[in-house]
Amino acid sequence: MQTQTILISFARNIDEACTSMAQQIDKLEKQGWKCEKAYALVEGYRNEYELARDGAKMKLCFDLKAVLPQLKPVMVFTIASMSLAMAGGAMQNLEKVLESSRRMSGRPEPVSLGGWVFAVIFAIVVLYFAIQYGRNH
């Protein structure tokens, strides 16, 4: 499997980090690559996306060590960055991700029905990838 590592060292916040990752994923999607699996904060500092195209496989790794101190809270970043790989394409999901991260980074607000739906869908996606990973290993 081909591995491509991208250093995300310039991002100052969640929006910039997710935007950079979405642009990279979008570029590969336009070349026919499809995201099969996504892993958040592997070894505590790296997001990984496994992509496939015509039988070829690629692992896209985003090294976040340089920006982790600026990406607080980490849970907001994790949810936002993993959401980029959901169905619909990275760039199409980016605006939803940025809007959610802004809401989640600010003052706590009552969770709307849409927020609960997002959380449930995210949990289902994570569970799906975990099950698929378990079947393949």
C-alpha positions in Angstrom: 0.0 0.0 0.0 1.3 3.4 -1.0 1.6 5.8 1.9 1.5 9.6 1.6 2.2 11.7 4.7 1.3 15.4 4.7 2.6 17.7 7.5 -0.1 20.1 8.7 2.2 22.6 10.4 0.7 25.9 9.4 -2.9 25.5 10.7 -3.8 27.8 13.6 -7.1 26.2 14.4 -9.6 23.5 13.6 -11.0 25.3 10.6 -7.6 25.7 8.9 -6.5 22.1 9.7 -9.8 20.6 8.4 -9.8 22.8 5.3 -6.3 21.7 4.4 -7.2 18.0 4.9 -10.4 18.4 2.9 -8.5 20.0 0.0 -6.1 17.0 -0.1 -8.9 14.4 0.1 -10.9 16.3 -2.5 -8.0 16.3 -4.9 -7.7 12.5 -4.6 -11.5 12.0 -4.9 -11.4 14.0 -8.2 -8.7 11.5 -9.4 -11.1 8.6 -8.6 -9.9 7.6 -5.1 -12.6 6.6 -2.6 -12.1 6.7 1.2 -12.7 3.3 2.7 -11.5 3.8 6.3 -10.6 6.7 8.5 -8.7 6.7 11.8 -8.4 9.7 14.2 -5.3 10.6 16.1 -3.4 7.4 15.5 -0.5 7.3 18.0 -1.9 10.5 19.4 -0.9 12.8 16.5 -1.9 11.5 13.1 -5.1 11.2 11.1 -5.1 8.4 8.5 -7.4 7.8 5.6 -7.3 4.6 3.6 -8.3 5.1 0.0 -8.8 2.8 -3.0 -9.0 3.2 -6.8 -9.2 0.4 -9.4 -7.7 -2.2 -7.0 -4.9 0.1 -5.9 -4.8 1.2 -2.2 -3.3 4.3 -0.6 -2.9 5.5 3.0 -3.1 9.3 3.4 -1.6 10.4 6.7 -1.9 13.9 8.2 0.9 14.6 10.7 -0.7 16.9 13.2 2.1 17.1 15.9 2.9 20.8 15.2 -0.7 21.9 15.5 -2.1 19.7 18.3 -1.6 22.4 21.0 -3.7 24.8 18.9 -6.4 22.3 18.1 -8.4 22.4 21.3 -10.5 20.8 22.3 -9.1 17.7 20.6 -12.5 15.9 20.6 -14.0 18.7 18.5 -11.1 18.4 16.0 -11.5 14.6 16.0 -15.2 14.7 15.1 -14.7 17.5 12.6 -11.8 15.9 10.8 -13.3 12.4 10.6 -16.5 13.8 9.2 -14.6 14.9 6.1 -14.5 11.3 4.9 -18.3 10.8 5.2 -20.3 10.1 2.0 -20.8 13.2 -0.2 -17.2 14.2 -0.7 -14.7 16.1 1.5 -15.3 19.6 0.1 -19.1 19.2 0.3 -18.8 18.1 3.9 -16.4 20.9 4.8 -18.9 23.6 5.3 -21.0 21.4 7.6 -17.9 20.4 9.5 -16.7 24.0 9.9 -20.2 25.1 11.1 -20.3 22.3 13.6 -16.8 22.9 14.9 -17.6 26.6 15.4 -20.7 25.7 17.4 -18.9 23.1 19.4 -15.9 25.3 20.1 -18.0 28.1 21.6 -20.2 28.3 24.6 -22.1 25.1 25.3 -25.6 25.3 23.9 -28.5 23.0 24.1 -28.0 20.2 21.6 -30.6 20.4 18.8 -32.2 17.5 17.1 -29.8 18.0 14.2 -26.8 17.8 16.6 -28.2 14.5 17.9 -28.7 13.2 14.4 -25.1 14.2 13.5 -23.8 12.4 16.7 -25.7 9.2 16.0 -24.6 9.2 12.3 -21.0 9.8 13.3 -21.2 6.9 15.9 -22.7 4.6 13.2 -20.0 5.5 10.7 -17.2 4.9 13.3 -18.9 1.5 14.3 -19.1 0.5 10.6 -15.4 1.2 10.0 -14.5 -0.7 13.2 -16.5 -3.7 12.1 -15.0 -3.6 8.6 -11.5 -3.3 10.1 -12.3 -6.3 12.3 -13.4 -8.4 9.4 -10.3 -7.6 7.3 -7.8 -8.3 10.1 
